[in-house]
Amino acid sequence: MPEVVIDGLQINDWSREILLECRTGGIDAVNATCAVWEEAAATRKEIDRLRAFIAANADIATIVEQAADIDAAHDDGRVGIMLGFQNGSPFEDRLELVADFHARGVRVAQLTYNVRNLIGGACYDAVDEGLTPFGGDVIAEMNRVGMLVDLSHVGDRTCLEAVAASTQPVAITHANPRSFVDVPRNKPDHVIRAVTERGGIIGVCLYPVVAGGAEATLADFVAMIVRLIEDVGVDHVGIGSDCARGWGRDYLLYLRAGRREPLAGETLPDWPAWPDWFAGPADFPVLDAGLAAQGLAAGDIAKVLGGNWRRLLGEVIG
């Protein structure tokens, strides 16, 4: 495996066992989701809970607040946990909360999650009406404090307007080209190019809905990565697995339906089945081997599996 391995996003119910899976997979740092639909107060509680968990497992985990912390985690044999949001909901309608959460360690924030919010449009909106004035202010404040803008679940128009509004490179931490799997969560080529031409990264994603389901093959997935590299350049592709370990079916309902309890008699959704070659973070070495089988040079594989994220985070979060 390359020296530094970084996963652009995982959304686990963290346990020591999952941390050990990350170490088995050689992962040095993870963008760990700590908010999706939560507003500010609930998000603070979740950050406190996750920090307490990391402190209780300090022999194998540590918080990442600057890019150099990733190098230290690698040297110490620990998993660096970088706090991230998958929605702008924790910012509510208060711009000062961007700096507040940065002070609490949050270093990545996705602008919207599936449906429109006060910041802008999302990937499942029937019509994406674009970035709002408040959204522009949020991006400017994220740029100022050093917080990476994530566009993974954001609508196409809002993505383009966010790229134009940001003075720093932005990222798609966990999605694939829509030409690979045609679903709204994936990105059209012109959005990917807009992000990468300004110095950003797309983290290709293994979540079955965006990667072709349980029948997807490793050969097809890594061939997609090679085509993407040919299109946007090897410096602009990473991995964002979107691993979701440890959750029950009720959490999937929460992700899809927001903050509500199951209705009486409601059937809970099933998590999609993952391909047998990638069941979780312990399987990261499979990607190394698959890319090598495609003829990608070792130095380029190192960039995709972590080097590109390390560079971008150095630029944006310091």
JOQUIVEN-V334341 format. One record per residue. RES is the residue in one small letter. PHI is phi in whole degrees, 0 to 359 (* if undefined). PSI is psi in radians with two decimals (999 if undefined). OMEGA is omega in radians with two decimals (none if undefined). Layout:
res:RES phi:PHI psi:PSI omega:OMEGA
res:RES phi:PHI psi:PSI omega:OMEGA
This chain:
res:m phi:* psi:2.63 omega:3.07
res:p phi:298 psi:2.90 omega:-3.03
res:e phi:297 psi:-0.82 omega:-3.13
res:v phi:244 psi:2.15 omega:-3.13
res:v phi:241 psi:2.18 omega:-3.07
res:i phi:230 psi:2.29 omega:3.06
res:d phi:261 psi:2.11 omega:-3.07
res:g phi:294 psi:-0.31 omega:3.04
res:l phi:190 psi:2.34 omega:2.87
res:q phi:225 psi:2.58 omega:-3.12
res:i phi:232 psi:1.08 omega:-3.05
res:n phi:271 psi:2.76 omega:2.81
res:d phi:272 psi:1.57 omega:-2.86
res:w phi:299 psi:2.43 omega:3.04
res:s phi:217 psi:2.92 omega:3.08
res:r phi:299 psi:-0.63 omega:3.14
res:e phi:298 psi:-0.67 omega:3.13
res:i phi:289 psi:-0.66 omega:3.03
res:l phi:302 psi:-0.73 omega:3.13
res:l phi:292 psi:-0.58 omega:3.02
res:e phi:299 psi:-0.74 omega:3.11
res:c phi:298 psi:-0.75 omega:3.12
res:r phi:294 psi:-0.70 omega:3.09
res:t phi:301 psi:-0.66 omega:3.13
res:g phi:280 psi:-0.02 omega:3.13
res:g phi:77 psi:0.30 omega:-3.08
res:i phi:280 psi:2.22 omega:-3.12
res:d phi:266 psi:-0.48 omega:-3.11
res:a phi:206 psi:2.61 omega:-3.08
res:v phi:221 psi:2.36 omega:2.88
res:n phi:281 psi:1.84 omega:-3.01
res:a phi:258 psi:2.06 omega:-3.12
res:t phi:294 psi:2.23 omega:3.06
res:c phi:237 psi:0.11 omega:3.05
res:a phi:200 psi:2.42 omega:3.02
res:v phi:234 psi:-1.10 omega:3.12
res:w phi:252 psi:-0.13 omega:-3.01
res:e phi:293 psi:2.56 omega:2.96
res:e phi:271 psi:-2.99 omega:-2.91
res:a phi:299 psi:-0.86 omega:-3.04
res:a phi:298 psi:-0.80 omega:3.14
res:a phi:293 psi:-0.59 omega:3.12
res:t phi:293 psi:-0.70 omega:3.08
res:r phi:301 psi:-0.72 omega:3.12
res:k phi:296 psi:-0.71 omega:3.14
res:e phi:292 psi:-0.67 omega:3.08
res:i phi:297 psi:-0.78 omega:3.11
res:d phi:299 psi:-0.72 omega:-3.14
res:r phi:295 psi:-0.76 omega:-3.12
res:l phi:291 psi:-0.67 omega:3.09
res:r phi:296 psi:-0.68 omega:3.11
res:a phi:295 psi:-0.70 omega:3.10
res:f phi:298 psi:-0.77 omega:-3.14
res:i phi:295 psi:-0.72 omega:3.10
res:a phi:298 psi:-0.64 omega:3.14
res:a phi:287 psi:-0.27 omega:3.13
res:n phi:237 psi:0.67 omega:-3.02
res:a phi:295 psi:-0.26 omega:3.09
res:d phi:288 psi:-0.39 omega:-3.12
res:i phi:231 psi:0.04 omega:-3.11
res:a phi:216 psi:2.68 omega:3.11
res:t phi:205 psi:2.71 omega:3.11
res:i phi:279 psi:2.44 omega:3.03
res:v phi:254 psi:2.07 omega:3.06
res:e phi:240 psi:-0.31 omega:3.01
res:q phi:219 psi:2.82 omega:-3.01
res:a phi:299 psi:-0.58 omega:3.13
res:a phi:297 psi:-0.42 omega:3.09
res:d phi:296 psi:-0.48 omega:3.08
res:i phi:293 psi:-0.75 omega:3.11
res:d phi:297 psi:-0.72 omega:3.13
res:a phi:295 psi:-0.69 omega:3.10
res:a phi:298 psi:-0.74 omega:3.11
res:h phi:299 psi:-0.81 omega:-3.10
res:d phi:296 psi:-0.58 omega:-3.10
res:d phi:272 psi:-0.12 omega:-3.08
res:g phi:72 psi:0.55 omega:3.13
res:r phi:245 psi:2.91 omega:3.07
res:v phi:264 psi:2.11 omega:3.08
res:g phi:277 psi:2.15 omega:-3.13
res:i phi:255 psi:2.02 omega:3.09
res:m phi:256 psi:2.14 omega:-3.07
res:l phi:287 psi:2.30 omega:-3.13
res:g phi:219 psi:2.71 omega:3.06
res:f phi:254 psi:2.59 omega:2.95
res:q phi:253 psi:0.33 omega:3.11
res:n phi:197 psi:2.74 omega:3.04
res:g phi:274 psi:0.09 omega:-3.07
res:s phi:301 psi:-0.60 omega:3.12
res:p phi:297 psi:-0.37 omega:3.12
res:f phi:281 psi:-0.20 omega:-3.12
res:e phi:49 psi:-2.26 omega:3.07
res:d phi:243 psi:0.51 omega:-3.02
res:r phi:238 psi:1.89 omega:-3.08
res:l phi:300 psi:-0.56 omega:-3.10
res:e phi:295 psi:-0.28 omega:-3.14
res:l phi:288 psi:-0.33 omega:3.05
res:v phi:298 psi:-0.89 omega:3.12
res:a phi:293 psi:-0.61 omega:3.12
res:d phi:300 psi:-0.82 omega:-3.11
res:f phi:285 psi:-0.51 omega:3.02
res:h phi:298 psi:-0.72 omega:3.11
res:a phi:296 psi:-0.45 omega:3.11
res:r phi:273 psi:0.02 omega:3.03
res:g phi:108 psi:0.00 omega:-3.13
res:v phi:286 psi:2.25 omega:-3.07
res:r phi:236 psi:-0.12 omega:3.10
res:v phi:221 psi:2.40 omega:3.06
res:a phi:217 psi:2.11 omega:2.99
res:q phi:284 psi:2.41 omega:-3.02
res:l phi:289 psi:-0.77 omega:-3.10
res:t phi:221 psi:2.72 omega:3.09
res:y phi:237 psi:1.67 omega:3.00
res:n phi:72 psi:-0.68 omega:-3.13
res:v phi:229 psi:2.73 omega:-3.03
res:r phi:302 psi:2.51 omega:3.02
res:n phi:227 psi:-2.85 omega:-3.09
res:l phi:290 psi:-0.23 omega:-3.10
res:i phi:269 psi:-0.72 omega:-3.10
res:g phi:175 psi:-2.87 omega:-3.06
res:g phi:269 psi:2.85 omega:-3.04
res:a phi:229 psi:3.00 omega:-2.93
res:c phi:290 psi:-0.40 omega:-3.14
res:y phi:257 psi:0.16 omega:3.02
res:d phi:290 psi:2.42 omega:3.08
res:a phi:299 psi:-0.66 omega:3.07
res:v phi:226 psi:2.14 omega:3.08
res:d phi:273 psi:1.96 omega:-3.08
res:e phi:271 psi:0.02 omega:2.99
res:g phi:94 psi:-3.13 omega:-3.12
res:l phi:291 psi:2.38 omega:3.08
res:t phi:273 psi:2.88 omega:3.03
res:p phi:303 psi:-0.71 omega:3.07
res:f phi:298 psi:-0.68 omega:3.10
res:g phi:299 psi:-0.70 omega:3.07
res:g phi:298 psi:-0.69 omega:3.10
res:d phi:294 psi:-0.68 omega:3.12
res:v phi:298 psi:-0.77 omega:3.13
res:i phi:298 psi:-0.77 omega:3.12
res:a phi:299 psi:-0.69 omega:3.13
res:e phi:289 psi:-0.67 omega:3.05
res:m phi:299 psi:-0.75 omega:3.06
res:n phi:302 psi:-0.75 omega:-3.07
res:r phi:295 psi:-0.79 omega:-3.04
res:v phi:276 psi:-0.37 omega:-3.10
res:g phi:97 psi:1.07 omega:3.14
res:m phi:228 psi:2.21 omega:-3.07
res:l phi:287 psi:2.26 omega:3.07
res:v phi:279 psi:2.18 omega:-3.13
res:d phi:249 psi:2.30 omega:-3.07
res:l phi:245 psi:0.35 omega:-2.94
res:s phi:299 psi:-0.81 omega:-3.11
res:h phi:258 psi:0.28 omega:-3.03
res:v phi:272 psi:2.60 omega:3.10
res:g phi:294 psi:2.74 omega:-3.03
res:d phi:298 psi:-0.81 omega:3.14
res:r phi:296 psi:-0.76 omega:-3.14
res:t phi:296 psi:-0.61 omega:3.06
res:c phi:302 psi:-0.89 omega:-3.10
res:l phi:298 psi:-0.71 omega:-3.14
res:e phi:289 psi:-0.56 omega:3.08
res:a phi:291 psi:-0.73 omega:3.09
res:v phi:301 psi:-0.78 omega:-3.13
res:a phi:294 psi:-0.58 omega:-3.09
res:a phi:282 psi:-0.47 omega:-3.02
res:s phi:278 psi:2.38 omega:3.04
res:t phi:272 psi:-0.12 omega:3.10
res:q phi:245 psi:2.73 omega:3.01
res:p phi:301 psi:2.60 omega:3.12
res:v phi:241 psi:3.07 omega:-3.08
res:a phi:222 psi:2.67 omega:2.83
res:i phi:253 psi:1.73 omega:-2.94
res:t phi:285 psi:-0.43 omega:-3.06
res:h phi:204 psi:1.51 omega:3.07
res:a phi:196 psi:2.95 omega:3.13
res:n phi:235 psi:2.95 omega:3.00
res:p phi:298 psi:2.43 omega:3.11
res:r phi:294 psi:-0.40 omega:3.08
res:s phi:291 psi:-0.35 omega:3.12
res:f phi:278 psi:-0.89 omega:3.02
res:v phi:224 psi:2.10 omega:-3.00
res:d phi:274 psi:1.44 omega:3.05
res:v phi:227 psi:2.69 omega:-3.08
res:p phi:300 psi:-0.45 omega:-3.12
res:r phi:289 psi:-0.37 omega:3.08
res:n phi:274 psi:2.93 omega:-2.97
res:k phi:249 psi:2.40 omega:3.03
res:p phi:290 psi:2.78 omega:-3.04
res:d phi:302 psi:-0.67 omega:-3.06
res:h phi:291 psi:-0.51 omega:3.07
res:v phi:287 psi:-0.76 omega:3.11
res:i phi:301 psi:-0.76 omega:-3.13
res:r phi:294 psi:-0.68 omega:3.11
res:a phi:300 psi:-0.75 omega:3.13
res:v phi:294 psi:-0.82 omega:-3.02
res:t phi:284 psi:-0.54 omega:3.12
res:e phi:293 psi:-0.36 omega:3.09
res:r phi:263 psi:0.25 omega:3.06
res:g phi:97 psi:0.05 omega:-3.08
res:g phi:274 psi:-3.06 omega:-3.05
res:i phi:227 psi:2.55 omega:2.88
res:i phi:251 psi:2.19 omega:3.06
res:g phi:267 psi:1.87 omega:-3.13
res:v phi:296 psi:2.54 omega:-2.84
res:c phi:240 psi:2.43 omega:-3.12
res:l phi:260 psi:-0.03 omega:3.13
res:y phi:302 psi:2.26 omega:-2.96
res:p phi:305 psi:-0.62 omega:-3.10
res:v phi:299 psi:-0.59 omega:-3.09
res:v phi:257 psi:-0.10 omega:-3.06
res:a phi:244 psi:0.06 omega:3.05
res:g phi:105 psi:0.11 omega:3.04
res:g phi:83 psi:-3.03 omega:-3.07
res:a phi:296 psi:-0.40 omega:-3.11
res:e phi:274 psi:-0.08 omega:3.12
res:a phi:299 psi:2.49 omega:-3.14
res:t phi:256 psi:2.66 omega:3.07
res:l phi:300 psi:-0.71 omega:-3.12
res:a phi:299 psi:-0.75 omega:3.13
res:d phi:293 psi:-0.70 omega:-3.10
res:f phi:294 psi:-0.83 omega:-3.10
res:v phi:287 psi:-0.49 omega:3.04
res:a phi:295 psi:-0.65 omega:3.05
res:m phi:300 psi:-0.74 omega:3.12
res:i phi:299 psi:-0.77 omega:-3.13
res:v phi:297 psi:-0.73 omega:3.09
res:r phi:298 psi:-0.69 omega:3.13
res:l phi:295 psi:-0.72 omega:3.08
res:i phi:300 psi:-0.74 omega:3.12
res:e phi:297 psi:-0.54 omega:-3.07
res:d phi:277 psi:-0.81 omega:-3.00
res:v phi:246 psi:-0.15 omega:3.13
res:g phi:101 psi:2.53 omega:-3.04
res:v phi:292 psi:-0.34 omega:-3.13
res:d phi:281 psi:-0.02 omega:-3.00
res:h phi:236 psi:0.37 omega:3.14
res:v phi:233 psi:2.32 omega:3.06
res:g phi:224 psi:-2.89 omega:3.09
res:i phi:240 psi:2.36 omega:2.98
res:g phi:225 psi:1.57 omega:-2.89
res:s phi:297 psi:-0.58 omega:-3.02
res:d phi:64 psi:0.56 omega:3.06
res:c phi:300 psi:2.43 omega:-3.09
res:a phi:228 psi:1.26 omega:-3.02
res:r phi:271 psi:2.51 omega:2.95
res:g phi:92 psi:-0.05 omega:-3.05
res:w phi:266 psi:2.71 omega:2.97
res:g phi:267 psi:-3.14 omega:-3.11
res:r phi:292 psi:-0.44 omega:3.13
res:d phi:295 psi:-0.55 omega:3.14
res:y phi:289 psi:-0.60 omega:3.08
res:l phi:296 psi:-0.68 omega:3.05
res:l phi:299 psi:-0.74 omega:3.11
res:y phi:301 psi:-0.79 omega:-3.14
res:l phi:298 psi:-0.73 omega:-3.04
res:r phi:279 psi:-0.54 omega:-2.98
res:a phi:247 psi:-0.08 omega:3.13
res:g phi:85 psi:-2.84 omega:-3.00
res:r phi:278 psi:1.38 omega:3.04
res:r phi:214 psi:2.69 omega:3.07
res:e phi:278 psi:2.69 omega:3.06
res:p phi:303 psi:2.46 omega:3.09
res:l phi:287 psi:2.75 omega:3.12
res:a phi:303 psi:2.17 omega:3.12
res:g phi:79 psi:0.03 omega:-3.11
res:e phi:290 psi:2.36 omega:3.07
res:t phi:276 psi:2.18 omega:-3.13
res:l phi:287 psi:2.50 omega:3.13
res:p phi:289 psi:2.71 omega:3.06
res:d phi:266 psi:2.44 omega:3.00
res:w phi:296 psi:2.46 omega:3.11
res:p phi:293 psi:2.57 omega:3.11
res:a phi:284 psi:2.39 omega:3.11
res:w phi:270 psi:2.73 omega:3.08
res:p phi:294 psi:2.67 omega:-3.05
res:d phi:291 psi:-0.29 omega:-3.14
res:w phi:272 psi:-0.16 omega:3.07
res:f phi:214 psi:1.71 omega:-3.13
res:a phi:257 psi:-0.21 omega:-3.09
res:g phi:174 psi:-3.04 omega:-3.02
res:p phi:298 psi:-0.41 omega:3.11
res:a phi:295 psi:-0.30 omega:-3.06
res:d phi:266 psi:0.18 omega:3.14
res:f phi:306 psi:-0.64 omega:3.13
res:p phi:301 psi:-0.39 omega:3.10
res:v phi:299 psi:-0.63 omega:3.14
res:l phi:293 psi:-0.69 omega:3.07
res:d phi:303 psi:-0.89 omega:-3.11
res:a phi:296 psi:-0.70 omega:-3.12
res:g phi:295 psi:-0.72 omega:3.12
res:l phi:292 psi:-0.65 omega:3.08
res:a phi:296 psi:-0.68 omega:3.12
res:a phi:295 psi:-0.43 omega:3.08
res:q phi:279 psi:-0.06 omega:3.12
res:g phi:91 psi:0.17 omega:3.13
res:l phi:288 psi:2.38 omega:-3.12
res:a phi:294 psi:2.65 omega:-3.09
res:a phi:302 psi:-0.69 omega:3.13
res:g phi:294 psi:-0.62 omega:3.10
res:d phi:288 psi:-0.67 omega:3.07
res:i phi:299 psi:-0.72 omega:3.13
res:a phi:299 psi:-0.65 omega:3.09
res:k phi:295 psi:-0.80 omega:-3.09
res:v phi:294 psi:-0.71 omega:-3.05
res:l phi:278 psi:-0.08 omega:3.10
res:g phi:176 psi:-0.56 omega:-3.06
res:g phi:298 psi:-0.67 omega:-3.14
res:n phi:292 psi:-0.73 omega:3.07
res:w phi:298 psi:-0.73 omega:-3.14
res:r phi:300 psi:-0.74 omega:3.12
res:r phi:296 psi:-0.86 omega:-3.09
res:l phi:298 psi:-0.77 omega:3.13
res:l phi:296 psi:-0.61 omega:3.05
res:g phi:299 psi:-0.66 omega:-3.14
res:e phi:288 psi:-0.70 omega:-2.94
res:v phi:266 psi:-0.83 omega:-3.07
res:i phi:264 psi:-0.21 omega:3.06
res:g phi:94 psi:999 omega:none
